[in-house]
Amino acid sequence: MAGRVYLVGAGPGDPELLTLKAAKLLARSDVVLYDSLVSEEVLALASQKALLVNVGKRAGQKLLTQDEINSLLVSYAKAGKQVVRLKGGDPLLFGRAGEEMEALRRAGIEFEIVPGITAAVGAAAAAKISLTDRRMASQVLFTTFSRDENDNWLNWAAITPQTTIAIYMPGTHYDQVAARLIENGIAADSPCVIVSHATRAGQQVRFTNLAALSDGDQLPAPSLLLVGRVAAQDWEQWRVRVPAQLVAPEAELHDLPVSDWR
């Protein structure tokens, strides 16, 4: 009998942030293929009989290629195993789930997606800020940092002063990240916050702005950088002034004409 593959989000690290469904699947799994960012506490929830296979990469070092991971998923499922493909954060965000789903479809393997809390949300919770706020931020942009100067990296025209930019895997060369953002029109005094090991026991949070981003100690990976008005410690300085007639609870930021901002 053919098995089944579950692409499961492990969340940002704290095992208590797993969904109930993810925990139940881990408890009855036959095989768990996990990424390097999955915490030991989460892995401890897997069945004691399960085969645990580390297929992740850290610091650019790959244990297996993506094609090899795809082949493992297919072969274990064809052998009748219940396979959990465990990914840090959410499997559908920077988790290469698209490539794995394509391989499973081609092989005729049944699969299911189990969402998890993505790192940006875990980082925002650790920093105690909101990714959106009708007074300051109406949209969120999720991205990873490209170090290729010839890469357009972002659609800069889509970024407004009301955009919160969540940068996954920014690395430790904060000066490069800040320079690319400033060169492309993001204000140097834009507030930002770096969160390292979000939701875990060793989490660290540092508030700053782009101009001073490279000052101070580098925080260890995995980390995430949030840039935008919501990251301001003095939020009153950055808030959008909402006219009194729009202060009703049902009013949303998109109800406010740009000409009325002040």
C-alpha positions, 0 to 999 in steps of 0.5 A, spaced: 500 500 500 502 506 498 504 511 503 503 518 504 507 525 504 506 530 509 509 537 508 509 540 515 511 547 518 515 546 524 514 553 526 520 558 528 523 553 534 518 553 540 515 546 540 509 549 543 507 553 537 506 547 533 499 546 530 496 540 534 495 536 527 503 537 526 504 534 533 500 528 531 503 527 525 510 527 528 507 522 533 505 517 528 510 518 523 514 512 520 520 517 516 521 524 518 525 528 513 527 534 517 531 541 515 537 543 519 533 549 522 528 544 526 529 545 533 531 538 537 525 540 541 520 539 535 524 533 533 523 530 540 516 529 538 517 524 533 515 517 534 520 513 537 520 508 531 521 513 526 527 514 522 529 521 522 533 524 516 537 530 516 536 533 509 537 540 511 543 545 509 546 550 513 552 556 512 551 553 504 553 546 506 548 541 503 547 534 505 543 532 499 541 536 493 533 538 492 533 532 487 535 527 492 530 529 497 525 529 492 527 522 490 527 520 498 520 522 499 517 518 493 521 512 495 519 512 502 512 513 500 512 508 495 514 503 500 508 504 504 511 509 509 507 515 512 513 521 511 513 527 514 517 532 510 518 537 516 520 544 514 522 550 519 517 555 519 511 554 514 513 549 508 510 554 503 514 560 504 521 559 502 521 552 503 522 549 496 515 546 497 513 547 490 519 543 487 517 537 492 509 537 490 511 537 483 515 531 484 510 528 488 505 529 483 509 526 477 510 520 481 502 519 483 504 520 491 498 523 495 500 529 499 498 534 504 500 541 507 500 542 514 502 550 515 506 552 520 508 559 523 513 562 519 519 566 521 517 573 520 511 572 525 515 569 530 520 574 530 515 580 530 512 576 536 519 576 539 520 583 538 513 585 540 511 589 534 505 588 529 507 587 522 501 591 520 498 597 523 492 601 520 496 607 523 503 605 520 503 599 515 498 597 510 502 591 507 508 586 508 513 584 503 516 577 505 523 576 501 530 573 502 536 578 501 540 577 494 548 578 495 548 579 487 549 586 485 546 584 478 540 581 481 534 586 481 532 583 488 526 586 489 520 590 486 522 597 489 516 600 486 511 596 490 515 598 496 511 604 500 512 608 506 507 603 509 510 597 507 513 592 512 519 588 509 521 582 512 528 579 510 529 572 511 536 569 512 539 576 512 546 573 514 551 577 518 553 582 513 548 588 515 552 593 512 551 590 505 543 589 507 543 596 509 547 599 503 542 595 498 536 598 501 538 605 502 541 605 495 534 603 492 530 609 496 529 606 503 530 612 508 537 611 512 533 613 518 528 607 517 526 603 523 528 596 523 529 590 528 534 584 528 531 578 531 535 572 532 533 565 534 526 567 535 521 564 540 527 559 542 530 560 549 536 564 546 532 569 542 536 576 541 532 582 539 536 588 537 532 595 535 536 600 530 535 603 524 538 602 517 544 607 518 546 604 524 544 597 522 552 594 522 553 598 529 554 593 535 555 586 535 552 581 529 547 576 532 547 569 530 543 565 525 538 564 524 536 571 524 530 575 521 530 583 519 524 587 519 524 594 516 519 599 517 515 604 521 512 598 525 519 597 528 520 604 531 520 604 538 518 611 538 512 609 534 508 616 535 514 619 530 512 614 524 504 613 525 500 616 519 495 621 522 488 618 521 482 624 520 477 623 526 472 621 522 476 615 520 477 613 527 471 608 528 473 601 529 471 599 522 475 604 519 481 601 515 488 604 513 486 602 505 479 607 507 484 613 507 485 617 501 493 618 500 491 626 500 488 625 507 495 623 510 498 628 514 
